[in-house]
Structures are given as structure tokens and as C-alpha cells.
Amino acid sequence: MLSKTLDAAVKNAGFTVTPDYAYGIYGGFLTTVYETGSKKTAFINFLLEEDADENSDTSLAAFHISESIKNNLEKYAIIDYNLADDGLTVTTAGSAADFLKMLDFCVELLNEYSENLLVKNSGYCSYCGKKIGKRYPKKLTKNKKNYLLCESCALEVLEEHHNHNQNIKEKIPSNQLVLGVAGAVAGGLVGSLLYLAAYKWLYPVVSAWDRFILSFMFSLLGFATASLVYLGYKLFCSKPSTTAYVSVAVVSALFALFGQYLGIIVRILADHGNISLFSVYDVVWKMPFRSTAVGKAVNYSSDFYTGAVMSLLLAGAGAAILLLGMYEKSKGVKENIKIETIKIEG
């Protein structure tokens, strides 16, 4: 939104004011004016023919335009400028009156090269460079900047824009998806081994702690398992997909549960190193099921369930956080453009 002083100044200069910017043909060029805080910016649309030869007339013209602006930075309070093939962007921190003086300077500078068509003004399409002719030109608005196009280029831009938004979700080769799932499983196995190692070497040291605190501490490995599963998947397939979301979440949960089970088995074997094969079946394999747990296995079963629930929650939270980050970084950004017909007087 323009300030009241800049709004009045550009209206007086013949610009059309919209809620976000002002535009108009100024000095023979389609010009866009917008404001951010105290900074006033003008985008002057034209076509500067690209030439690979550094000594060509076009390259020399671009050099002269850039140097002329650079030599007048202080005079017009210019704080930033950018000369591109499709236009000149100039920003000033001066007043509205200073802004118009800067604008006059820029269009006069560009007009020095418009007669020999080194810089093509509003009489030409800023995409293809062809003379627009009798038909009314099209005004393309993108990111607060306006570009003058002929009808055929406007249709081409619309088609490209449509294809861009349609193809944001790129198809992922099936072999990458398979490798991603395999990487997730490998990461889950490593996560399970972390449980086994923690229960084997850390648990004897902290076994005197409160049982709930112990369960919570070891269930933090659920988050670590989810991280390893995610990294394993992303190592082979970095693009987001339904396969990624489902496989990372499911594999994280399964291996967190399996890791917790391995940990409890390590505890049982450490506590009952001389148990018989029959006891192994009764105590170890029946331990997860409360209804079939026998003897001391009931205590292990309670610890298993407490740790399993916590591990699942933390694995789920870890997978959700990591997958959300994957989605946000990789999702396509839809461009918003607007094309309308304008009439150039004169």
C-alpha cells in the first residue's frame, strides 16, 4: 500500500493506483511503483537484448546505464538498483518528490537507447521483443512487478504457469521409493540395536532409579529410532510422497516397539542368566502378553508396556516433526500471476 504522499504524487503523474502498487506508462515505459516502509521502489519494464559479446552495443549500453545510476546514487538517495534484461529496479529512501525526480532521470537515461532499439520500450513485447502493433498489449503482474507482453507471449506465459502449478508434485521413480523403504528399515534396525545396547550397558548403572523415570529415559530412544528411519529413507529418496509418510511413520513405530522388546529381553537374561529353555519360553516369549505372563515375568510385562507406549509416542512425534520438515522444504510454491489488457495512449 502506498503512503498518502506517494499515492498523490503518482496519481498526479498519471499512474493507476491499486491496493498494492501503482502502474502506468511513464516516459514511454511500463512502470510499477510500490513502497515498503520508507523505501520507494520503481520497476521500469523494457527489453534489453542479451548479447554474449562484451563489446556489443547492447553490452555497452547496459554498462553506461549502470554506471550512470551508480554516479547518481547520492543525488537521488538511491539505496539499491538492479539492471536486468527485462527491466530496471530502483529503490530510493527519499521523499515522494525525490522519487519522481529519480524516475525522470531513469526514463531519460533509458530513452537515450530506445531510439536505436537497444532498449525496447512499451511499443514492444518485453519477452519476445516484437512490436506489439495495433492490438492492445497484455499486462502481466507477478510479485508486484508489471511486464508488457504481446498476446502470443501472454498465452505462452499462462500455459507455462499452468504447467508449473500442475507439475509441482513430481513423479518419483519406483526404484527410489523401494530403496527409500529399505533405507528406512535399515535405520529402524540400527535404532533397535540402540535399545539393546542401552539396556545391556546403561541399565545396570541406573537400575536403582524410579521405574517410571527409567521407562521414560529409555523410551527417548523412540525419537532416535524415528530419526534414523527418516535419515535412512532420505538417504535414497529425498522427495516427499505418500510412501515416505507411511513407511517412515510405520517403520519408526514398529522398530521402536521391537527395540523396547529387545531391551526387556536383555533385562530378563541379565536377571536370570541361568534360566532353562522352558523358562525362556515362559518368561521371554510370553512376557509381552499380560494374560500369559507367569511368575516374575508380570513385572517385566508392566515395564514393557509402559516403555512401549512412551516409545511409540516419541517415535510418532519424531516422525511427524521430521516428515513435516521434509514436506515444507520440498513442496512447490505456486506463483500467482495476473494478465489483463491495457490501452496505451499516444
C-alpha positions in Angstrom: 0.0 0.0 0.0 1.3 3.4 -0.9 1.6 6.3 1.5 -0.7 9.3 1.0 2.1 11.5 -0.3 3.4 8.9 -2.8 -0.2 8.0 -3.8 -1.0 11.6 -4.6 2.3 12.1 -6.4 2.0 9.1 -8.7 -1.7 9.8 -9.4 -0.8 13.3 -10.5 1.8 11.7 -12.8 -0.9 9.6 -14.5 -0.4 6.3 -12.7 -3.2 3.9 -11.9 -3.2 3.0 -8.1 -4.1 -0.4 -6.8 -4.1 -1.6 -3.2 -0.6 -3.0 -3.5 1.1 -0.8 -6.2 0.7 1.8 -8.9 1.4 1.3 -12.6 1.3 3.3 -15.8 3.2 4.2 -18.9 5.8 6.8 -17.8 8.3 8.3 -20.3 7.4 5.5 -22.8 7.9 2.6 -20.3 5.5 0.5 -18.3 6.5 1.4 -14.8 5.4 -0.1 -11.5 5.7 1.8 -8.2 5.4 0.1 -4.7 6.5 1.1 -1.2 7.9 -0.8 1.7 8.2 1.3 4.8 10.2 4.4 3.9 11.6 2.7 0.8 10.1 3.6 -2.6 10.7 1.3 -5.5 10.2 1.7 -9.2 10.3 -1.2 -11.7 10.7 0.1 -15.3 9.9 -2.7 -17.7 11.7 -2.9 -21.0 13.7 -5.4 -23.1 17.4 -5.2 -23.2 18.6 -7.7 -25.8 21.0 -10.2 -24.3 24.4 -10.4 -26.2 27.3 -12.7 -25.4 29.8 -10.2 -26.9 31.0 -7.9 -24.2 31.9 -5.2 -26.8 28.5 -5.2 -28.4 26.3 -2.0 -28.5 23.8 -3.7 -26.1 26.5 -4.6 -23.6 28.0 -1.1 -23.8 24.5 0.4 -23.3 23.9 -1.7 -20.2 27.3 -0.7 -18.8 26.6 3.0 -19.4 23.1 2.8 -17.8 24.5 1.0 -14.8 27.4 3.5 -14.4 25.2 6.5 -14.8 22.9 5.3 -12.0 25.9 4.5 -9.8 27.2 8.0 -10.3 23.9 9.5 -9.1 23.2 7.4 -6.0 23.6 10.2 -3.6 21.8 12.8 -5.7 18.6 10.8 -5.8 19.1 8.9 -2.5 19.2 5.6 -4.3 19.9 2.8 -1.9 19.6 -0.2 -4.3 19.2 -0.8 -8.0 19.2 -3.8 -10.4 19.5 -3.8 -14.1 18.2 -6.9 -15.8 17.3 -7.9 -19.4 13.6 -7.3 -18.7 13.8 -4.1 -16.6 15.4 -1.8 -14.1 14.5 -1.8 -10.4 15.5 1.3 -8.5 14.8 1.9 -4.8 15.2 5.3 -3.0 14.8 6.4 0.6 14.0 9.9 -0.4 10.7 11.8 -0.4 7.9 11.4 -3.0 9.3 14.4 -4.9 12.8 12.9 -4.9 11.3 9.7 -6.1 9.7 11.3 -9.1 13.0 13.1 -9.9 14.8 9.8 -9.8 12.1 8.3 -12.0 12.5 11.1 -14.6 16.3 10.6 -14.5 15.9 6.8 -15.1 13.5 7.1 -18.0 15.5 9.8 -19.7 18.6 7.6 -19.4 16.7 4.6 -20.9 15.3 6.7 -23.7 18.8 7.6 -24.9 18.9 4.0 -26.1 15.3 3.4 -27.1 15.6 5.2 -30.5 18.1 2.7 -31.8 16.2 -0.2 -30.1 18.9 -1.2 -27.8 16.3 -0.7 -25.1 12.8 -1.6 -26.3 10.1 0.5 -24.6 6.3 0.0 -24.3 5.9 -0.3 -28.0 7.5 -3.7 -27.9 6.9 -7.0 -26.1 9.3 -7.4 -23.2 9.5 -11.1 -23.7 10.0 -11.7 -27.5 10.9 -8.1 -28.5 8.5 -7.9 -31.3 6.5 -4.7 -32.0 3.1 -5.0 -30.3 1.2 -3.4 -33.2 -2.4 -2.4 -33.3 -3.6 -5.0 -30.7 -3.8 -3.8 -27.1 -0.9 -5.3 -25.1 -1.2 -7.5 -22.1 0.0 -6.5 -18.7 1.5 -9.4 -16.7 1.6 -8.8 -13.0 4.0 -11.0 -10.9 5.4 -10.3 -7.5 4.2 -6.6 -7.6 6.0 -6.1 -10.9 4.3 -5.5 -14.2 5.5 -6.6 -17.6 4.2 -5.6 -21.1 3.6 -8.6 -23.4 2.2 -9.3 -26.8 -0.8 -11.5 -27.0 1.1 -14.7 -28.1 3.7 -14.3 -25.3 0.9 -13.7 -22.7 -0.7 -17.0 -23.8 2.6 -18.8 -23.6 3.3 -17.5 -20.1 -0.2 -18.6 -19.0 0.4 -22.1 -20.3 3.9 -22.3 -18.6 2.3 -21.0 -15.3 -0.4 -23.7 -15.5 2.1 -26.4 -16.2 4.3 -25.3 -13.4 1.5 -25.4 -10.8 0.3 -28.8 -12.2 3.7 -30.4 -12.1 4.7 -29.2 -8.6 4.3 -32.8 -7.4 6.9 -34.6 -9.4 6.5 -38.3 -10.0 9.2 -40.3 -8.1 10.7 -43.4 -9.8 9.5 -46.6 -8.1 13.1 -47.9 -7.6 13.8 -44.8 -5.5 10.7 -45.5 -3.4 11.8 -49.1 -2.8 15.3 -48.0 -1.9 13.9 -45.4 0.5 11.8 -48.0 2.3 14.8 -50.3 2.5 16.8 -47.4 3.9 14.1 -46.8 6.5 14.1 -50.4 7.6 17.9 -50.3 7.9 17.6 -47.2 10.1 15.0 -48.9 12.2 17.3 -51.9 12.8 20.0 -49.5 14.0 17.5 -47.9 16.3 16.6 -51.3 17.7 20.3 -52.0 18.4 20.4 -48.7 20.3 17.8 -50.1 22.7 19.7 -53.3 23.1 22.9 -51.5 23.8 21.3 -49.1 26.2 19.6 -51.9 28.2 22.8 -54.0 28.2 25.3 -51.4 29.4 23.4 -48.4 30.7 20.6 -50.1 32.6 22.8 -51.8 35.2 24.2 -48.4 36.1 20.8 -46.7 36.6 18.7 -49.6 37.6 18.1 -48.2 41.1 16.2 -45.2 39.7 12.5 -44.8 39.8 10.8 -47.3 37.3 8.8 -44.6 35.5 11.8 -42.3 35.1 13.8 -45.3 33.7 11.0 -46.1 31.3 10.8 -42.5 30.1 14.6 -42.3 29.7 14.9 -45.4 27.6 11.8 -44.5 25.6 13.6 -41.4 24.3 15.3 -43.9 22.0 12.0 -44.0 20.2 12.7 -40.4 18.9 16.2 -41.5 18.0 14.8 -44.5 16.1 12.4 -42.3 14.1 15.4 -40.0 13.2 17.4 -43.0 12.0 14.4 -44.3 10.0 13.9 -40.9 8.4 17.6 -40.5 7.6 17.7 -44.0 6.1 14.7 -43.2 3.9 16.0 -39.8 2.8 19.4 -41.2 2.0 17.9 -43.0 -1.0 14.8 -40.9 -1.7 14.8 -37.2 -0.6 11.4 -36.2 -2.2 8.2 -36.3 -0.2 5.5 -38.8 -1.1 2.7 -40.9 0.4 5.2 -43.8 0.6 7.6 -41.6 2.6 4.9 -40.5 5.1 3.5 -44.0 5.6 6.8 -46.0 5.6 8.7 -43.7 7.9 5.8 -43.5 10.4 5.1 -47.2 10.4 8.7 -48.4 10.4 9.5 -46.0 13.2 6.7 -47.3 15.3 7.5 -51.0 14.7 11.2 -50.8 15.4 10.6 -48.6 18.5 8.3 -51.3 19.7 10.8 -54.1 18.7 13.7 -52.2 20.3 11.8 -51.9 23.6 11.1 -55.6 23.5 14.7 -56.4 22.9 15.7 -54.2 25.8 13.3 -56.0 28.2 14.7 -59.4 27.0 18.2 -58.1 27.8 17.0 -57.3 31.3 15.4 -60.7 31.8 18.5 -62.5 30.6 20.7 -60.3 32.8 18.5 -61.0 35.9 18.1 -64.8 35.1 21.3 -65.8 33.4 20.8 -69.5 34.2 17.2 -69.9 33.1 16.3 -73.1 31.3 14.9 -73.2 27.7 11.5 -73.8 29.1 11.8 -70.8 31.3 13.0 -68.8 28.3 9.7 -69.6 26.5 7.6 -68.9 29.6 9.4 -65.7 30.7 10.7 -64.2 27.4 8.2 -65.1 24.7 5.1 -64.8 26.9 6.3 -61.7 28.7 4.6 -59.1 26.4 1.1 -60.7 27.0 -0.2 -59.9 30.4 -2.7 -62.8 30.3 0.1 -65.4 29.7 2.9 -63.8 31.7 4.0 -66.1 34.5 5.9 -65.5 37.8 8.3 -62.6 37.7 7.5 -62.0 34.0 4.5 -60.0 35.2 6.8 -57.2 36.4 8.7 -57.2 33.1 5.4 -57.1 31.2 4.4 -53.9 33.1 7.7 -52.3 32.3 7.5 -53.4 28.7 4.0 -51.9 28.3 5.0 -48.6 29.9 8.1 -48.2 27.9 6.4 -49.4 24.7 3.7 -46.7 24.9 6.2 -44.0 25.6 8.5 -45.2 22.8 5.6 -45.2 20.4 4.5 -41.7 21.3 8.1 -40.3 21.0 8.7 -42.2 17.8 5.4 -40.9 16.3 6.3 -37.3 17.4 9.8 -37.6 15.9 8.5 -39.0 12.6 5.8 -36.3 12.4 8.3 -33.5 13.1 10.8 -34.7 10.6 8.2 -35.5 7.9 6.6 -32.1 8.3 10.0 -30.5 7.8 10.5 -32.7 4.7 7.2 -31.6 3.3 7.7 -27.9 4.0 11.2 -27.8 2.4 10.2 -29.7 -0.7 6.7 -28.5 -1.5 6.3 -26.4 -4.6 5.4 -22.8 -4.3 2.6 -21.7 -6.6 3.2 -18.5 -8.4 0.4 -16.0 -8.6 0.2 -14.1 -11.8 -2.4 -11.9 -13.4 -2.8 -10.9 -17.0 -5.0 -8.1 -18.2 -5.3 -6.0 -21.3 -4.3 -2.4 -21.1 -4.6 0.5 -23.5 -1.6 2.7 -24.3 -2.4 6.3 -25.2 -0.5 8.3 -27.7 
